[in-house]
Amino acid sequence: MARRSVTKERRQSVLDESLDTMFEKRASKRENALASLIQEFNNNVDMQQLDDFVEKNFATILYHCVNSFKKGASKEVSLAARFLGLVALTTIPGGHIAREIRQESISPLSEALRSDSFGLSTYSSLVDCLAMVTFLGGAEKPEETEEAIKILCYLINADDIYDTPPSIIKSVVYAFSLLLTTKDEVSTNPEIWREPICFLLAVLVQEKDTKVWLAAAHALALSFEIPSLNRFLSCLKESDGGDFKREDLKEIVVDRFWILDPHYIYMFDEIVKFLDHNEIPQDLIKCTIKTWGELLQTRFLKHLLGDSNARSSFRRETEDIKYESEHDVEFKYKSNSSFVGIHMTKTEKRLYKSPNSLGNKARTKVLNKKRGVVEDSKAGYYAAAVAEEDV
């Protein structure tokens, strides 16, 4: 117990000292501070400690990250984007902190993405950050999601994807995949979604990287859960002008089998089974994923955290069962005697609370049974430990 207390105090000291260092004028010191903060957020499994740190310091964190976007060099901007994305994961979805992060960062992120001063990895970090802060702080308002879509469309050329660097293509595909899961029938400007759909189709047909074109295929498959997306695909058909059917997407996917990287055969198998039998893969998070949109949200989380140089943990307590992925994600479930349900920390609430988000059906069922329990009360923490890839 004493050792745990010392470790917690050490981590708190690192967090506080790193944040104070962000006031330094030397860029190298700010970069080192951001790297330390990212490491703590990646490795610290004490979600309550991170929650408290963000609640206490979110205004200061936001100020420094926005300042880095505006004035920092490429490395500092990239680190600030990665850190702000991790900070957003600790917030209550749609809460005042999540909304303020989106409102204050959207313009600086847009300006940074339109700049020609940074390296490709920096733009990828900015794209990931934009998608995450929008998903957490703006996805419940269509106009705010559409604002992010417009910014992302600036980076791409749907008519010729070879005009877009491969690393940017990958990040934009995952960003579109996440934001498309928030799409419903209500939209202030439905046509804004046309270019992302065209881009994903172009990536599916032209991209050579297996993981990227399969990720695009997974995003397009969402159209069979969201009718308004299917209408866009139907309008793009050049043949009979009818509905875009599962067979149409499957034909494109199967035609590309000849360039399939065997390492990603599981992704190919997932989408074929979904298109053939409406089967949702359960090997990634067993007994949790209920819809295709939930799979896309989980994949984005893995894309954001799945750096082989970092092990990221987000945990929740529910059942005395441990499920392990056949791939490189492990999810653990533990019980809490006071309440066995889907009560989460702020780290995961966005993935589980919005109408289109992960685990919403399970959450609704539990809350119907536990009407007297306050929705925002906590009963544990959730972890998706992204295992290091074999070298």
N, C-alpha and C positions, 0 to 999 in steps of 0.2 A: 504493500500500500504506500509506504514511504517512497519507494522508488518511482511509483506511478506519479506521485505528487511532485517529485523533483522533475520528472520528465515533462509534466504539464507546465510547470513553472518555467522550465527552459524554453519550451515551445512558445509560451506566452511572451517571454523576453525577446525571442527572435522576431516574433510578429511585431511587437511594439517598436523594437529598435530599427527594424527594416522600414517600417512606415515612417519613423522619424527621419531616417536617412533620405527619404524621398524629397526632403526640403533642401538637400545639398545642391550646390550649383554645378558641381562636376558631374558630367553625364555618366562617367564610368561608375561612380558611386550609386547613382540612381538605378543604373542597369543591374548592378550587383544586388541592390535592395529588392528590385522586382524579381530577380531570379530566386532570391531567398524566400520571398513571399509565395511565389509559385510552388516552390519545393514544399513549403509547409502546407499549402492547401492540397497538394497532391498526396502527401504522405501522412498527414495528420488524420487519424481515424476518429478523433474526438470532435464530432460534428457540433456539439454544443459549444465548445470553445470557439470554433470558427464562426458559428452563428452569432455568439456574443461579440466577437471581435468586429464583425461586419456591422451589426446593429449600432455599436458604439462609434465606429469610425467611418461609416459609409460615405459621409459627406467629404471627409478628407481623402479617402480612397478615390472617390469620383473626381475630385478636383485634380489630383495628381495624374490620374490616367488621362483625363481630358487634356491637361497641360502637356503631357507627353505626346498625345496625338497631334497637337498643334505645333509643338516646338522641337520634339525629339528627333534624333537620327533614326535610321532604319531599325537598328537593334532595339533601341528603347521603345519605339512604337510597337514592334512585334511583341515584346515582353509585356507592355502595358495592355495590349489587346488580349493576350492569353490570360493575364491576371484578372482583368475585368470580367472575362467570360466565366472564370472560376468563381469570382465573387457573386456574379449573378445567380449561380447555381445554389447559393445559400439563402436566397431571398424567398419570401412568400410570393408565389405567382400572382401577379396582378396587384400586389400590395404597394404601399406608397414607396418603399425603397426600390422595388423592381421598376415601377413606373418612372421614378425620378432618374434611375440609371439610364433607362431608354431615352427619356426626354432630353437629358443633358448630354448624352453621348452620340445621339443619332447624327447630328450635324458635323461634329468633329470626325466621326467615322467616315461619313460621306466625303468630306473634304480630303481626308487622308487617302481614301480609295481612289479619288480622282487625281491625286498627285502622281507625278512621275519620278519621285525622288527616292523610292524605296526598292528593296530587293523583292523577289517573288515570294519568298517565305513570309515576308512581312504582310504582303497583300492577302496571303492565305489566312494568316492569323486575324487580320482585320475582318475578313469575310466570316470566319467562324464566330468572332465576337459579335458582329452585327446580327447574325442569325440567332445567337443565344439570347442577347438582350432583348431582341424583338419578340422572340418566342415567350420569354418570361414576363416582359413588361408591356407588351403591346398586342399580343395575338388575339385578345378578346375584342379588340377594335379593328375591324377590317381595314380601315383607312391607314392605320399605323403599320400593319403588315404589308400593305400595298406600297407604302413609302419605302420600306426595305427592299421590296421586289424591284422597284424602280432603280434604286441604287445599285443593286446587283446586276441589273440588265445593262448598266453602263459598262460593265467589265467584259461583256461577252458579245459575240457575233453569232447569232443563231444561224445565219446563212452560211457561214464558213467557220467552223469551230477551230480550224487550224490557225486562225488569227489570234486565238486565245492560248496563252501558255498552259501546258498540261497541269501544272500544280494549281493554277487558278481554276481550271475546268473541274478538277477534283473537289476543291473547296466549294465552288458554286453549286455543283450537283448535290452535295450533302446539305448545303444551306437551303436550296430549293426543296429538297426532300423533306426537311424539317418544317419549313413554312407552309408547304402544301397540306400538311396534316391539320392545319388550322382552318383550311378553306371550307366554307359552308355555302349555303344558298344565298346568304346575305352578303352583298359586296357593293361598295360604293362605285367601283369601276371594274366590272367583270373582265373587260378586255385586257386589263393589266396582266392577267394570268396567261395570255396567249404566248408571249415571248418566252417565259420559262418553259412552257410545254414544248414549243418549237425547239428550244435549245436542248431539252432532254431527249427529244426524238433525234436530233442531229448527233448528239453524243452517242446514243444507242447504236446508230447506224455507222458512224464514222470513227469513233474512238477505238484505239487499239489496246489500251490498258484494260485488262479484263475486269478488275475490281471497279473501275470507274464506269464502264458501259453497263455492267450489271447493276451498279447502284442507280444509274439512270433508269434501267428497266424496272427496278423495284419501285422507284418514285412514280413512274407512269402507271404501274399496276394499281396505284392508289385510286385511279379513276374509276375502278370497279366498286369502290366503296363510296366515292363522292360523285354523284351524278353530274354536278356542274362541271367537273373536270372532264368527264367523258364527253360532254357536249363540245368542248374545245377540240378534243382529239377527233371526234366525228367530223367537225368542220374542216379538219386538215386532211382528211382522206381524199385521195385523188381518184379513186375508182368509182364506186357506186354512190358515194356520198351518204351512206347509211351510218348506223352506229359503229363506233370503234369497239370491236368485240375482243374477247379474250384470245380468240384464235388469231386475230391480227397481230397482237403483241407477241404471242407465243411463236408465230411464224418468224418474226424478226429476230427473236432471241435464239431460236433453234438454228436459224441460218448463220449465226455467228459462232456456233459451237466449234467450228474448225480453228478459231483463234483463241479458244478458251484455255486459260492458265489452269492446270490441274489443281493448283493450290486453292482455287476459288470454286471448285466443282460444287461445294455445298450451297453457294449462293445461286448457282444455275439450277440446282435441284429444287431449292426453295421456291423459286418463281414458277418453275414448270408445274410443281405440285399445286401451287396456289391457283394458277390459271386453269389447270385441269380439274381440280377437285375442291377449290376454295379452301385449301388446307393451310392453316397458319403454322409456321414452324415453332416447335416447342422446345427445341434443344438449346436455344440461346438463353431464355429465361423460362424454365418449365413452369407450367400452370399459372403463368402471369399474362403472357401476350394473348389477347383476344381478337385483335383486329390487325390488318396490315399496316394501318397508320401507326399503331403502337410499336410495330417492328421497326419502322423508319425512325421513330423517335429514339429508340434504343440504339440503333445503328449510328445515329448522329452523336449520341453520348459517347459511344465507343470511339468514333472518329475523333471527337474532341479530346478524349482522355487517353486514347490508346497509344501513346508514345512509348516505344520500347525502352526509353530511358527513364520512364517514370511509372510508378505503380500508384493508381488513384483509387481511393476507396470512398464509397457512399453507401450507408447501411440503413436498414430498417428492421424492426422487430415485428414478426407476425406469428409464424408457426415454427414448431420444433423440427424443421426439415431443412436439409442442406441439398441444394441442387448444383450440379457442376456442368458446365458447358463442355461440349466436345471440342470447342475451339478455344479461344483465349480469354473468355470472360467467366467469372465465377460469381454467383449470387447466393447469398446466405440469408436464411430466414430463421428468426428466433422468436420465442414467445415472450409475452409480458403478462404476468398474472392478473394485472388490473384491467387490461383490455386487449383482446386478441382481435385486431382489425387492421385497417389500412391507414393508421395514423402515422404521419411521417414528419421528419424534420423539414426545415425550409429548403434543404439541399435538393430534395426530390419533389417538393410539392407541385412544381410546375408540370412535371412529367405525369402527375397523377390527379390533378385537380380540374383542368380545363375540360370542357365538353368533349374535345377531341383527343384528350391526352391519355397517357398510359395508365391502365388500371381503373378507369373511371367507373366501369360497371361494377367491379368488385367493391370500390369505395362506396358507391351508391347503395349497394345491397347492405353493406355493414352499417352505414349511417341510418338506414331505414330501421334496422334492428336496434340501434343504439341512439335513439332520438335525443336522449337526455345528455349525450356527450357532446361537448363543444367541438366543432369541426377543426379548429386550429390547435387543439390540445395535442401534446406529443406523447407517444408511447414507445419511442425507440429511435433507431436510426437505420438507414438503408445503405447497403454497400454493393457496388458492382466493381469488384477488384479486377482490373485489367492486367492480365498476366503478361510478363515480358516475353516477347517472341524469341524463339530459338535463333541463335546467331549461326 
